[in-house]
């Protein structure tokens, strides 16, 4: 809880050297008032204080210090709102004494300390730093990899116990950078850039007699060139045991120049011809005059960016001039600094980038050799030009098609072949280009190509046909390649050309393509006439009634089709009121070109054999439909496809044709049916029974109940609006078989016929999901005078909405009774527990002091 202003200055005494700059810090804390505080500095040699400088009063300075303060030799430097620094330049022995820092009060109450003093002691300058005996710094010119030593002398005669901090620095550019230091605490401290060389012993700082400090550098490189100086600072331990630097001096020692050793190849990019010799020279540029040996290694890489680990070693020579063994490559020592690489009988695979690596070794005093530098030359690009054979290519067609499916044969020949040796091999590539009369550019498509070992590689266009034997690629002779199309189609018309490739064998027995020659193109084309196909449908019976057989024939005629065969498809365009086929077109039955009959979309299981399609003649087909229904009304057509024989016994489609429509229309005067849905109570509660009636009404001609029957389908739309797909609930066919769809809830359905024209749907134990629009769809069946049942169009009733409500009283009756019963049982149990606890568990025995009962005395005996 104690709090007050605290003014702090460094703990003294502060020892400083004559002529140096002195900085004394003063700070204040735990104060009230404004955040920025003011400070006054005073000085005393013995007893009285003289005013030096103030932060807020310009007239504060005494007359003795006004000149020094005006020149800036003494000034205040604010470091924060609560701290300042007193700076004294070129301090003198007369400045030795006590310095007091004071802060004017801004507090509401006076508490704490408002000033602090520190003792400053000024000592004489006893530090001297020198380099070599010469007056100016010496200059050294060395070769890369040499060693050198630099000397610095530093001594102090200070009366105080001080320590020296020696740092060797190098000047690269305009800035000095530390190399290695011997701190005032006696520790060696290398700069981060020299830590590895210091650990390896290449850079050392040694001390010698007469206060000398040596910088030893081994394995000098180009980064070691520059000016060197010795920086010495003097440190003293303060009263708080911390080290304080009191002065610093430096002297330039030497200027070192490092001659870089480089490795270059005398020639730049080289181009030679195959089977010639490649001659390259590696030169080591150095002015080293002493004894040294070079170790040279030649490398080869396919890319100029490859590293030494990725490159291939060609040949090497160690420092004893021993060359590694090689057959076609030799390495010789031309002179002191040059090494020649000779590659005989070059190949195309020798194209790439060549570079050499050289290492310089010097002898040591103990007779061993030491590697001082290692350099790698820039890569030289070498291009080996292949010897191309001279030949021509001629393409002709030995067989051309005049009609479709005729064979085509093309021969690609090598002519006027010159300068072809045993190491030359020829392969072929076949190309196709579609022939267009317009100016559109069409790219060629690869049919097949051969690699160096005559393996055939197929293109996408010809892969399947070649595997099926329709296209054959072969080599008829040494100089002839053949392409044969067994059955030429219209898609094969176009331009064909071949490319003959020459391959050369290399020294490693690999084959490399050296030349491609393209032939002139050959056009495969023949005149064709457009296919024509005419189909006519004829109705054999001009009029018939429902239940009779419908019969029609399709006659086909074609032109420009070679030995055609026909496939026939019978289609029917039904009215859009047909629910089974909303699109209006139905595929009934088909007969393919091999006379195989297939039922398409004819799904009436009761009339599986009710339709027949047969071939009467080669170009005539007959369609029959037995026991026709009223639902069969519509337009009937024949869709005919002409097929011509293709290659390999396969049939290919030529042209399609569509016949005129034949209409089936029944003119009847039978009854008209209507359907409606009724419910006595469309709003019910959960768990109750819902009754829905589907009522069929009949207008026009009356029928006996045995002459009519109905298929009834019940649907539900689970929404208030009819915006969802209907869900089939149950169905009752005309034979009385009931079919129910799968349900997810616990409610159940029943569907029954209650009269000849009424059908009832019951929903037992209604649930929430049983709500929605419910309607029925009825399919009437009427028996004609001939005893045949005829299907009438489907009739859809207007939907009725069934609403299911929840009975709140019944829903909460049992939970309420159970809750009251449980509450009563728990209350009685609580009373029983409380009674038992007070009766036996919590009873206490109270011992009371017995009082004596005495009668009062009478007044007379008092």
C-alpha positions in Angstrom: 0.0 0.0 0.0 3.0 2.3 0.2 3.4 4.3 -3.0 5.5 7.4 -3.9 7.7 9.0 -6.6 11.0 7.3 -7.3 13.9 9.0 -9.2 16.6 6.7 -10.4 20.1 7.2 -11.8 22.8 4.5 -12.5 24.6 3.1 -9.5 28.0 4.7 -9.1 30.7 5.4 -9.3 30.8 5.7 -13.1 34.3 5.4 -14.5 34.9 7.3 -17.8 38.0 8.2 -19.9 39.2 11.7 -20.6 37.9 13.0 -24.0 35.1 10.5 -24.4 31.4 11.1 -24.4 29.5 10.4 -21.2 25.7 9.5 -21.1 24.0 9.5 -17.7 20.3 8.3 -17.7 17.7 9.6 -15.2 14.1 8.2 -14.9 11.1 8.8 -12.7 8.2 6.5 -11.8 5.1 6.3 -9.6 4.2 10.0 -10.0 1.0 12.0 -10.3 0.2 14.7 -12.7 1.0 15.0 -16.4 2.7 12.1 -18.2 5.7 14.1 -19.4 8.0 15.0 -16.5 10.7 17.7 -16.3 14.3 17.2 -15.0 17.0 19.4 -13.5 20.7 18.4 -13.5 23.3 19.8 -11.0 27.0 19.1 -10.4 29.1 19.2 -7.3 32.9 18.7 -6.8 32.8 18.9 -3.0 29.8 20.4 -1.2 27.9 23.0 -3.2 25.9 22.1 -6.4 26.1 24.1 -9.6 23.1 24.0 -12.0 23.9 22.5 -15.3 20.8 22.2 -17.5 17.0 21.8 -17.2 14.3 20.5 -19.5 11.8 23.2 -18.6 13.8 26.3 -17.5 16.1 27.9 -20.0 17.6 30.2 -17.3 18.4 27.3 -15.1 22.1 26.9 -16.3 24.8 28.5 -14.1 27.2 30.9 -15.7 30.1 28.4 -15.5 28.2 26.0 -17.8 26.4 28.4 -20.1 29.2 28.4 -22.8 29.4 24.5 -22.9 25.6 24.2 -23.0 25.3 26.8 -25.7 27.9 24.9 -27.9 26.1 21.6 -27.4 28.9 20.0 -25.5 26.4 19.4 -22.7 22.8 18.7 -23.5 19.7 16.8 -22.4 18.3 14.1 -24.7 14.8 12.9 -23.8 14.3 9.1 -24.4 10.6 9.0 -23.1 8.1 11.0 -21.1 9.6 9.8 -17.8 13.3 9.6 -18.7 16.1 11.8 -20.0 19.9 11.4 -20.7 22.6 13.9 -19.8 25.2 13.9 -22.6 28.7 15.4 -21.9 31.1 15.5 -24.8 34.8 15.5 -24.4 34.7 14.9 -20.7 37.6 16.4 -18.7 39.1 15.7 -15.2 37.3 18.9 -14.0 34.0 17.1 -14.7 34.7 14.5 -12.0 32.3 14.7 -9.1 28.7 14.2 -8.1 25.8 14.6 -10.5 22.3 15.1 -9.1 19.1 14.6 -11.1 15.9 16.4 -9.7 12.3 16.3 -10.7 9.9 19.2 -9.8 6.8 17.9 -7.9 3.5 17.4 -9.7 2.0 15.2 -7.0 -1.0 16.0 -4.8 1.0 14.9 -1.8 4.7 14.9 -1.1 5.9 11.3 -0.9 8.9 9.3 -2.2 12.2 10.8 -3.4 12.5 13.7 -5.9 16.2 13.5 -6.7 19.1 11.1 -7.0 22.9 11.4 -7.2 25.6 9.5 -9.0 29.4 9.7 -8.7 31.4 10.1 -11.9 35.2 9.3 -12.0 37.3 10.6 -14.9 40.5 8.6 -15.6 43.3 9.3 -18.1 43.5 7.6 -21.6 45.9 4.7 -21.3 44.8 2.7 -24.3 47.1 2.4 -27.4 46.4 0.3 -30.5 48.9 -0.2 -33.3 49.4 -2.5 -36.3 52.7 -3.4 -38.1 55.8 -1.3 -37.6 55.2 0.4 -41.0 53.5 3.8 -40.9 50.7 2.8 -43.2 48.8 -0.4 -43.6 50.5 -3.0 -45.7 49.2 -4.5 -49.0 49.0 -8.3 -49.6 48.4 -10.0 -53.0 47.6 -13.7 -52.6 46.3 -16.5 -54.7 43.0 -18.3 -53.9 43.7 -21.0 -51.3 46.7 -19.3 -49.7 47.0 -18.5 -46.0 48.0 -15.2 -44.3 48.4 -13.7 -40.8 47.7 -10.1 -39.6 49.1 -8.6 -36.4 47.5 -6.1 -34.0 49.0 -4.7 -30.8 46.7 -3.3 -28.0 47.8 -2.2 -24.5 46.3 -0.1 -21.7 47.9 1.7 -18.7 44.6 2.7 -17.0 44.7 3.0 -13.2 41.5 1.1 -13.0 41.0 -2.6 -13.5 39.8 -2.6 -17.1 39.5 -5.4 -19.8 40.1 -5.1 -23.5 37.7 -6.3 -26.3 39.5 -7.0 -29.6 37.6 -7.4 -32.9 39.0 -8.1 -36.3 36.9 -6.5 -39.1 36.9 -6.5 -42.9 35.6 -3.8 -45.2 33.7 -5.0 -48.2 32.2 -2.0 -50.1 31.6 0.9 -47.7 30.8 -1.0 -44.5 32.9 -2.8 -41.9 31.9 -6.3 -41.0 33.0 -8.3 -37.9 35.1 -11.5 -38.5 36.2 -12.8 -35.1 36.3 -11.2 -31.6 38.1 -11.9 -28.2 35.6 -10.4 -25.8 36.4 -8.6 -22.6 35.2 -11.7 -20.8 37.8 -13.8 -22.5 35.5 -15.6 -25.0 36.0 -16.1 -28.8 33.0 -14.9 -30.7 32.9 -15.4 -34.5 30.5 -13.5 -36.8 27.5 -15.7 -38.0 29.0 -15.7 -41.5 32.3 -17.1 -40.3 31.1 -19.7 -37.7 31.7 -22.7 -40.0 35.2 -21.6 -41.0 36.0 -20.9 -37.3 34.9 -24.4 -36.3 37.0 -25.9 -39.1 40.1 -23.9 -37.9 40.4 -21.9 -41.2 40.0 -18.6 -39.2 41.7 -18.2 -35.8 42.5 -15.3 -33.3 45.8 -16.0 -31.5 47.4 -13.9 -28.7 51.1 -13.4 -28.4 53.7 -11.6 -26.3 53.7 -7.9 -25.9 49.9 -7.7 -26.0 49.7 -8.8 -29.7 46.6 -10.3 -31.4 47.0 -12.4 -34.6 44.3 -13.1 -37.2 45.2 -16.3 -39.1 43.2 -17.1 -42.3 43.6 -20.4 -44.1 42.1 -21.4 -47.5 41.6 -17.8 -48.5 38.8 -17.2 -51.0 37.6 -14.3 -53.0 35.4 -13.1 -50.2 38.5 -12.6 -48.0 39.7 -9.7 -50.2 39.4 -6.2 -48.7 40.7 -3.9 -46.0 41.3 -5.3 -42.5 41.3 -3.3 -39.2 41.7 -4.1 -35.6 38.9 -2.6 -33.3 39.8 -2.4 -29.6 37.4 -1.3 -26.8 38.1 -0.9 -23.1 35.5 -2.2 -20.6 35.2 -1.8 -16.8 32.9 -3.5 -14.4 30.4 -1.1 -12.7 29.0 -1.0 -9.2 26.1 -3.2 -10.2 28.5 -5.8 -11.6 27.5 -5.0 -15.2 30.2 -4.3 -17.9 30.5 -0.8 -19.3 32.4 0.2 -22.4 34.4 3.3 -21.6 36.2 3.9 -24.9 37.0 2.4 -28.3 39.9 2.7 -30.8 40.7 1.1 -34.2 43.6 0.9 -36.6 43.7 -0.3 -40.2 46.2 -3.2 -40.5 46.4 -4.4 -44.2 44.7 -4.5 -47.6 44.4 -8.0 -49.0 43.8 -8.8 -52.7 42.8 -12.4 -53.6 43.6 -13.6 -57.2 40.7 -15.9 -58.1 41.5 -19.3 -59.7 39.1 -20.0 -62.5 38.5 -23.0 -64.8 37.3 -22.3 -68.4 37.0 -24.3 -71.6 38.8 -22.6 -74.5 36.0 -23.0 -77.1 32.4 -21.9 -76.9 29.6 -23.8 -78.6 30.8 -26.6 -80.9 29.1 -28.3 -83.8 30.6 -31.5 -85.3 29.4 -34.1 -87.7 28.7 -37.7 -86.8 31.7 -40.1 -86.9 34.1 -37.1 -86.4 36.2 -36.3 -83.3 35.4 -33.8 -80.6 38.4 -31.8 -79.2 37.9 -29.7 -76.0 40.6 -28.0 -73.8 40.1 -27.1 -70.1 42.3 -24.2 -68.9 43.1 -23.3 -65.3 43.7 -19.6 -64.9 45.9 -18.9 -61.9 49.1 -16.8 -61.2 50.2 -19.4 -58.6 54.0 -19.6 -58.9 54.8 -22.3 -56.4 54.5 -26.1 -56.6 51.0 -27.3 -57.2 49.2 -30.2 -58.9 45.8 -30.1 -60.6 43.1 -32.8 -60.5 40.8 -32.6 -63.5 37.4 -34.3 -64.2 35.2 -34.0 -67.3 31.4 -34.2 -67.1 28.5 -34.6 -69.6 24.9 -33.6 -69.1 21.8 -33.3 -71.3 20.8 -30.0 -69.8 22.9 -27.0 -68.8 21.1 -26.7 -65.5 22.0 -30.2 -64.2 24.1 -30.5 -61.1 27.3 -32.5 -60.7 25.3 -35.3 -59.1 23.0 -35.5 -62.1 25.8 -35.3 -64.7 27.7 -38.2 -66.2 31.5 -38.5 -65.5 33.4 -39.0 -68.7 37.0 -39.1 -67.7 39.2 -38.0 -64.8 42.9 -37.3 -64.0 44.2 -37.2 -60.5 47.0 -35.0 -59.1 49.5 -37.7 -60.0 48.4 -37.5 -63.7 46.8 -40.9 -63.7 43.9 -41.0 -66.2 40.9 -43.3 -65.8 40.4 -46.0 -68.4 38.2 -45.3 -71.5 38.1 -46.7 -75.0 36.8 -43.8 -77.2 37.7 -40.9 -74.9 41.2 -39.7 -74.0 42.5 -37.0 -71.6 46.0 -35.5 -72.0 48.0 -32.8 -70.1 49.0 -30.2 -72.7 50.9 -27.8 -70.5 51.1 -26.6 -66.9 47.5 -25.3 -66.9 45.7 -27.0 -69.9 44.0 -30.4 -70.2 42.7 -31.7 -73.5 39.6 -34.0 -73.9 39.4 -36.0 -77.2 36.2 -37.9 -78.1 36.6 -40.1 -81.2 33.8 -41.3 -83.5 31.1 -39.1 -82.0 27.5 -40.1 -82.2 24.2 -38.1 -82.1 23.8 -39.2 -78.5 27.0 -37.2 -77.7 25.1 -34.0 -78.2 24.8 -32.1 -75.0 26.7 -30.0 -72.5 30.4 -30.6 -71.5 32.1 -29.0 -68.5 35.2 -29.7 -66.5 36.0 -29.5 -62.8 39.5 -28.8 -61.6 41.0 -28.9 -58.0 44.4 -27.3 -57.1 46.6 -29.2 -54.6 49.7 -27.7 -52.8 52.3 -29.6 -50.7 52.5 -29.1 -47.0 55.6 -29.0 -44.8 55.0 -32.6 -43.6 55.0 -33.9 -47.2 51.2 -34.3 -47.6 49.1 -32.6 -50.2 46.3 -30.1 -49.4 43.5 -29.1 -51.7 43.3 -25.3 -51.7 40.6 -24.6 -54.3 38.1 -26.4 -56.6 36.3 -24.8 -59.5 33.8 -26.0 -62.2 33.7 -24.4 -65.7 30.7 -23.1 -67.5 29.1 -25.8 -69.7 29.9 -25.8 -73.5 27.1 -26.8 -75.9 28.1 -29.5 -78.3 25.8 -30.4 -81.3 26.5 -33.6 -83.2 24.9 -33.5 -86.7 23.7 -36.8 -87.9 24.7 -38.2 -91.4 21.3 -38.3 -93.1 20.8 -40.9 -95.9 19.5 -39.7 -99.2 16.4 -41.4 -100.6 12.9 -40.6 -102.1 9.5 -42.0 -101.5 6.8 -42.9 -104.1 3.2 -43.8 -103.3 0.8 -45.5 -105.8 -2.5 -47.3 -105.6 -2.4 -50.8 -107.1 -6.2 -51.3 -106.4 -8.8 -48.6 -106.3 -12.5 -49.0 -105.5 -15.2 -48.3 -108.0 -18.0 -49.1 -105.7 -18.5 -49.3 -102.0 -17.1 -52.4 -100.2 -14.5 -52.8 -103.0 -10.8 -53.4 -101.8 -8.2 -50.7 -101.8 -4.4 -51.3 -101.8 -1.6 -48.7 -101.6 2.1 -49.3 -102.0 4.8 -47.0 -100.5 8.2 -47.5 -102.1 11.7 -46.3 -101.3 13.5 -45.1 -104.5 16.9 -43.7 -105.3 18.4 -44.7 -101.9 22.0 -43.5 -101.6 24.6 -43.6 -98.8 22.6 -46.2 -96.9 24.8 -48.4 -94.7 24.1 -51.5 -92.8 23.4 -49.3 -89.8 20.4 -47.7 -91.5 16.9 -49.0 -91.1 13.6 -47.8 -92.7 10.1 -47.8 -91.2 6.8 -46.4 -92.5 3.9 -44.3 -91.1 0.5 -44.2 -92.8 -1.8 -41.1 -92.7 -5.3 -40.2 -93.8 -6.7 -36.8 -94.6 -10.4 -36.3 -95.2 -11.2 -34.9 -98.7 -13.2 -31.7 -98.6 -14.3 -29.6 -101.5 -14.3 -26.4 -99.4 -11.3 -24.5 -98.1 -11.6 -25.9 -94.6 -8.3 -27.1 -93.1 -8.4 -30.7 -92.1 -5.7 -32.3 -90.0 -4.3 -35.7 -90.9 -5.1 -38.7 -88.8 -2.5 -41.4 -88.0 -3.6 -44.8 -89.2 -0.5 -46.8 -88.2 3.2 -46.3 -87.6 6.3 -48.5 -87.0 9.0 -48.0 -84.5 12.7 -48.9 -84.9 12.1 -52.6 -84.4 9.2 -52.7 -86.9 6.5 -53.0 -84.2 3.2 -51.7 -85.5 1.4 -49.1 -83.5 -2.2 -48.4 -84.5 -4.0 -45.1 -84.5 -7.5 -44.5 -83.1 -9.2 -44.5 -86.5 -7.9 -47.9 -87.7 -7.4 -49.8 -84.4 -10.8 -51.7 -84.3 -10.8 -52.4 -88.1 -7.2 -53.6 -88.1 -7.9 -56.0 -85.2 -11.0 -57.3 -87.1 -8.9 -57.9 -90.2 -10.6 -55.2 -92.3 -7.3 -53.2 -92.7 -4.0 -54.9 -93.3 -0.5 -53.3 -93.0 2.3 -55.3 -94.4 5.9 -55.1 -95.7 6.1 -56.7 -99.2 9.8 -56.1 -99.8 12.8 -54.5 -98.3 11.8 -51.2 -100.0 8.0 -51.6 -100.2 5.3 -51.2 -97.5 1.6 -51.9 -98.2 -1.8 -50.7 -96.9 -4.9 -52.8 -97.8 -8.5 -52.0 -97.0 -10.6 -55.1 -97.5 -14.0 -53.4 -97.8 -13.8 -49.7 -98.6 -16.7 -47.6 -97.3 -17.8 -44.0 -98.0 -16.0 -42.9 -94.8 -12.7 -44.2 -96.2 -12.8 -41.7 -99.1 -10.0 -39.1 -98.9 -6.3 -38.5 -99.3 -3.7 -41.0 -98.1 0.1 -40.5 -97.8 3.0 -42.3 -96.2 6.1 -41.1 -94.3 9.4 -43.2 -94.6 11.6 -42.7 -91.5 15.4 -43.6 -91.5 16.8 -44.9 -88.3 20.6 -44.9 -87.4 22.2 -47.4 -85.1 24.4 -45.9 -82.3 27.3 -47.3 -80.4 25.1 -48.7 -77.7 23.0 -50.6 -80.3 20.1 -48.2 -79.9 18.2 -46.8 -82.9 17.6 -43.1 -83.3 15.5 -41.5 -86.1 17.6 -39.4 -88.4 15.3 -38.4 -91.3 11.7 -38.4 -92.4 10.5 -38.2 -96.1 6.9 -37.7 -96.9 5.3 -39.0 -100.1 2.8 -37.3 -102.3 -0.8 -38.0 -101.4 -3.2 -40.4 -103.3 -6.9 -39.6 -103.5 -9.3 -42.5 -103.0 -12.7 -41.5 -104.4 -15.6 -42.9 -106.5 -18.9 -41.4 -107.7 -22.0 -42.5 -105.7 -25.7 -41.9 -106.2 -28.0 -41.1 -103.3 -30.1 -44.0 -101.9 -33.9 -43.8 -102.3 -36.4 -45.8 -100.3 -40.2 -45.7 -100.7 -42.7 -47.3 -98.3 -46.4 -47.6 -98.9 -48.9 -48.9 -96.3 -52.3 -50.4 -97.5 -55.3 -51.2 -95.3 -56.8 -54.6 -96.4 -60.3 -54.2 -94.9 -61.8 -50.8 -95.4 -64.2 -51.1 -92.4 -64.4 -53.2 -89.3 -65.7 -53.0 -85.8 -64.1 -53.6 -82.4 -63.1 -57.2 -81.7 -62.3 -57.9 -85.4 -58.8 -58.4 -86.8 -57.0 -55.3 -88.2 -54.7 -56.1 -91.1 -52.3 -53.9 -93.2 -49.4 -54.5 -95.6 -46.2 -52.5 -96.2 -44.7 -52.5 -99.7 -41.0 -51.3 -100.1 -39.2 -50.1 -103.2 -35.5 -48.9 -103.3 -33.0 -47.5 -105.8 -29.1 -47.5 -105.8 -28.8 -50.0 -103.0 -26.9 -53.2 -103.8 -28.8 -56.4 -102.8 -30.8 -54.7 -100.0 -32.5 -56.2 -97.0 -35.2 -54.5 -95.0 -36.0 -54.3 -91.3 -39.6 -53.2 -90.4 -41.0 -51.5 -87.3 -44.7 -50.9 -86.7 -45.6 -47.8 -84.7 -48.9 -46.4 -83.5 -49.7 -42.8 -82.7 -52.3 -42.9 -80.0 -54.5 -40.0 -78.8 -52.9 -37.9 -76.0 -55.7 -39.0 -73.7 -54.0 -42.4 -73.4 -52.5 -42.5 -69.9 -50.1 -45.4 -70.6 -48.2 -43.5 -73.3 -48.2 -39.7 -72.8 -45.8 -39.0 -75.7 -48.4 -40.4 -78.2 -46.1 -42.8 -80.2 -45.8 -46.5 -79.4 -43.4 -49.0 -80.9 -45.4 -52.2 -81.2 -43.5 -54.9 -83.1 -40.3 -55.2 -85.3 -38.8 -57.5 -87.8 -35.0 -57.2 -88.5 -33.1 -57.8 -91.7 -32.6 -61.4 -90.6 -36.4 -61.9 -90.2 -36.3 -62.1 -86.4 -39.5 -60.8 -84.8 -39.4 -58.8 -81.5 -42.2 -57.3 -79.4 -41.1 -53.7 -78.6 -43.5 -51.7 -76.3 -46.4 -54.2 -76.5 -47.0 -54.9 -72.8 -50.6 -56.2 -72.7 -50.0 -59.6 -71.1 -53.6 -60.8 -72.1 -52.8 -60.1 -75.7 -49.2 -61.3 -76.1 -50.1 -63.2 -79.3 -52.5 -60.5 -80.4 -50.0 -58.9 -82.9 -48.2 -60.6 -85.8 -45.6 -59.2 -88.3 -44.5 -61.4 -91.2 -42.6 -61.2 -94.4 -44.8 -61.9 -97.4 -42.3 -61.2 -100.2 -38.8 -59.8 -100.4 -40.2 -56.3 -100.4 -43.7 -56.8 -98.8 -44.6 -57.2 -95.1 -48.0 -57.8 -93.4 -49.1 -56.7 -89.9 -52.1 -58.2 -88.1 -53.8 -57.2 -84.8 -56.4 -59.7 -83.4 -59.4 -58.8 -81.3 -58.9 -55.1 -81.6 -59.9 -52.9 -78.6 -61.3 -49.4 -78.6 -58.0 -48.3 -77.0 -56.2 -49.4 -80.1 -57.6 -46.5 -82.1 -54.9 -44.3 -83.7 -52.6 -43.9 -86.7 -50.4 -46.9 -87.7 -47.2 -46.6 -89.8 -44.4 -48.8 -91.1 -40.8 -47.6 -90.4 -38.4 -49.4 -92.8 -34.6 -49.5 -92.8 -32.7 -50.7 -95.8 -29.4 -52.6 -95.1 -26.7 -53.5 -97.6 -24.0 -56.1 -97.1 -20.7 -54.7 -95.7 -17.3 -56.1 -95.1 -16.8 -59.4 -93.2 -20.3 -60.5 -93.7 -21.7 -57.6 -91.6 -24.7 -55.5 -92.6 -24.6 -51.8 -92.7 -27.4 -49.3 -92.6 -28.1 -47.5 -95.9 -31.3 -45.4 -95.6 -34.6 -45.1 -93.6 -38.1 -44.7 -94.8 -41.6 -44.0 -93.3 -44.9 -45.1 -94.7 -48.2 -43.2 -94.9 -50.5 -43.5 -91.8 -53.3 -46.0 -91.6 -56.1 -45.0 -89.2 -58.1 -47.2 -86.9 -61.3 -45.4 -85.8 -64.2 -47.1 -84.1 -67.7 -45.6 -84.7 -69.7 -46.8 -81.7 -72.9 -45.7 -80.0 -72.2 -47.3 -76.7 -72.8 -45.9 -73.2 -70.8 -42.9 -71.7 -69.3 -43.4 -68.3 -68.6 -40.7 -65.6 -66.9 -41.1 -62.3 -67.1 -39.1 -59.0 -65.7 -39.4 -55.5 -68.0 -38.9 -52.4 -67.4 -39.0 -48.7 -70.0 -38.4 -45.9 -67.4 -37.0 -43.5 -64.2 -35.7 -45.2 -62.9 -34.3 -41.9 -62.0 -36.9 -39.3 -59.9 -37.3 -36.2 -56.8 -39.5 -35.8 -57.5 -43.1 -35.3 -61.0 -43.0 -36.8 -62.2 -44.7 -40.0 -62.5 -42.7 -43.3 -64.9 -43.9 -46.0 -64.4 -42.8 -49.6 -66.8 -43.9 -52.4 -66.0 -44.1 -56.1 -69.3 -43.9 -58.0 -69.6 -44.7 -61.7 -72.6 -43.2 -63.6 -73.7 -44.3 -67.1 -75.4 -42.3 -69.8 -76.9 -43.4 -73.1 -77.5 -47.1 -73.9 -78.2 -49.2 -70.8 -76.1 -52.3 -70.2 -76.6 -55.4 -68.1 -74.3 -55.7 -65.1 -72.8 -58.9 -66.6 -71.8 -57.0 -69.8 -69.6 -54.4 -68.1 -66.7 -54.5 -65.7 -64.3 -51.9 -64.2 -60.6 -51.6 -63.2 -60.5 -49.1 -60.2 -57.3 -47.3 -59.1 -57.2 -45.1 -56.0 -54.6 -42.3 -55.8 -53.6 -39.6 -53.2 -51.8 -36.3 -53.6 -50.2 -35.4 -50.2 -50.6 -31.7 -50.4 -53.4 -29.1 -50.2 -52.7 -28.2 -53.9 -52.2 -30.7 -56.7 -48.5 -29.9 -57.0 -47.0 -33.3 -56.1 -46.8 -36.6 -57.8 -49.8 -38.9 -57.0 -49.3 -41.9 -54.9 -51.1 -45.2 -55.8 -53.0 -46.5 -52.7 -54.8 -49.6 -53.9 -56.4 -51.1 -57.1 -59.2 -53.5 -57.9 -59.2 -55.1 -61.3 -62.2 -56.4 -63.2 -61.6 -59.9 -61.9 -62.0 -58.7 -58.3 -58.3 -58.9 -57.3 -57.2 -56.2 -54.8 -53.6 -54.9 -54.8 -52.3 -52.5 -52.2 -49.1 -50.5 -52.3 -46.6 -50.6 -49.5 -47.3 -48.2 -46.6 -45.0 -46.6 -44.0 -47.6 -45.8 -41.3 -49.7 -47.9 -39.0 -53.0 -47.1 -40.8 -54.5 -49.7 -43.1 -56.6 -49.8 -46.3 -59.4 -51.9 -47.6 -61.0 -51.7 -51.1 -64.3 -53.4 -52.0 -67.1 -53.3 -54.5 -70.4 -52.6 -52.8 -72.6 -52.4 -55.9 -72.1 -52.9 -59.7 -71.3 -49.1 -60.0 -69.9 -48.2 -56.5 -66.5 -49.0 -55.0 -65.5 -48.1 -51.4 -62.1 -47.3 -50.0 -61.7 -47.4 -46.3 -58.7 -46.0 -44.3 -58.5 -47.7 -40.8 -56.8 -45.8 -38.0 -56.1 -42.6 -39.9 -52.8 -40.8 -39.2 -51.4 -37.4 -40.1 -49.9 -38.5 -43.4 -53.2 -39.9 -44.6 -54.4 -36.3 -45.4 -54.5 -35.0 -49.0 -56.5 -35.0 -52.2 -57.9 -38.5 -53.0 -59.3 -39.5 -56.3 -60.0 -42.7 -58.3 -59.3 -43.7 -61.9 -61.7 -46.1 -63.6 -61.1 -48.2 -66.7 -64.4 -49.5 -68.1 -64.6 -52.9 -69.9 -67.7 -53.5 -72.1 -68.7 -56.9 -73.7 -69.7 -56.5 -77.4 -72.4 -58.4 -79.2 -69.8 -60.9 -80.4 -68.7 -61.7 -76.8 -65.4 -59.8 -76.9 -64.5 -57.6 -74.0 -63.6 -54.0 -75.1 -61.5 -51.6 -73.1 -62.8 -48.1 -72.8 -60.6 -45.0 -72.2 -59.6 -44.3 -68.6 -61.8 -41.9 -66.6 -60.4 -39.8 -63.8 -62.7 -38.4 -61.0 -62.4 -35.0 -59.5 -60.4 -35.2 -56.2 -61.8 -34.8 -52.7 -59.7 -33.4 -49.9 -59.4 -35.6 -46.7 -58.5 -33.7 -43.6 -57.2 -35.5 -40.5 -57.4 -33.7 -37.1 -56.0 -34.5 -33.7 -58.4 -35.3 -30.7 -56.8 -33.1 -27.9 -58.9 -34.7 -25.1 -58.0 -38.2 -26.0 -54.4 -37.3 -26.7 -53.9 -35.9 -23.2 -56.3 -38.1 -21.2 -53.9 -40.9 -20.4 -50.8 -38.8 -19.8 -52.8 -36.6 -17.4 -54.2 -39.5 -15.5 -50.7 -41.1 -15.2 -49.2 -37.8 -14.0 -51.9 -37.3 -11.3 -51.4 -40.9 -10.1 -47.6 -40.6 -10.0 -47.9 -37.3 -8.1 -50.3 -38.8 -5.5 -48.0 -41.8 -5.0 -44.9 -39.7 -4.5 -46.8 -37.4 -2.0 -47.9 -40.2 0.1 -44.5 -41.8 0.0 -42.9 -38.4 1.2 -45.3 -38.2 4.1 -44.6 -41.8 5.1 -40.8 -41.1 5.0 -41.2 -37.9 7.0 -43.3 -39.6 9.7 -40.9 -42.6 10.0 -37.9 -40.2 10.3 -39.5 -38.1 13.0 -40.7 -41.1 14.9 -37.5 -43.3 15.0 -34.6 -41.5 13.5 -34.7 -37.9 14.9 -36.0 -38.5 18.4 -33.9 -37.0 21.3 -34.0 -37.7 25.0 -34.2 -34.5 27.1 -33.0 -34.8 30.7 -34.7 -32.2 32.9 -33.7 -31.2 36.4 -36.3 -32.4 38.9 -37.8 -29.7 40.9 -39.0 -30.1 44.5 -42.6 -29.3 45.2 -43.2 -27.6 48.5 -46.2 -26.1 49.9 -46.2 -22.5 50.8 -46.1 -21.6 54.4 -48.9 -19.7 55.9 -48.5 -16.0 56.6 -48.8 -16.5 60.3 -45.7 -18.7 60.5 -43.5 -16.2 58.5 
